[in-house]
């Protein structure tokens, strides 16, 4: 989901950035391939695989934001692949470029861009489609269910999907399967049109929430994005707030120091969650809270 974008010019910049810049990463690295997956409903899911295709490898599935593609999170998948993770980056077709263009059309009709995006994020059909994409990605990466560790990572609308999978209650019910061992939500949704207050109280697995002090959303500022942390039950839960980091920067576009901090937070958390040894985060560049 885009950050606060009050002008037509900002909307045009966001469209060029998300739809043009994110897929520009090369696909020619070692162990990287594009494949077509199949959901339980028979629909196809394009996905990028990166990392070792060996039995016993840990698995990381990524969920991108509204209007982007799976390639948008390759910058975050690559460090995990280098650490032995098999990474799967599906493109959520129902909430990719077409959904974002639809939001712009609705904004032009007078409803406002932020309201149109909020409607997309809280659409039960789009969230169910993301859940199906995530399930297909996990099944393809770990068909025998033998992976020693499964990690789900999402940005923006993908962070909402991550929290839903972890067990968060939505306004239309609980649709997650909690099929992963740990969860990373970058720029998640707070309470509002998608989640009721306290929606995250049933999540028991390790969770890392990352936001930034310029990470505004359609229904609140960065504190709204951080608020799910306070509803999570204690035990292997972490909140990281990166000073001056905005929404698109947290998604990998723009400032390199923000990317490096997000990578460091994610890889540290993945290692601790996998080993079941949680110590205080040693990552510099973020305000860390833990419980």
Secondary structure, DSSP 4 states (H G I P E B T S, - for coil): ------SHHHHHHHHHIIIIIGGGS-S-STT-EEEEEE-TTS-EEEEEEES---TT--EEEEE--TT--GGGGHHHHHHHHHTT-EEEEE--GGGSHHHHHHHHHHIIIII-HHHHHHHHHT-HHHHHHHHHHHHHHHHHH-TTS--S-EEEEEETHHHHHHHHHHTPPBTTB------SSEEEEES---BTTTB-TTTTTT--SEEEEEEEEE--BTTB-HHHHHTHHHHSPSSSEEEEEEEEEEHHHHTTSS-HHHHHHHHHHHHHHHHHHHHT-------SSSEEEE-
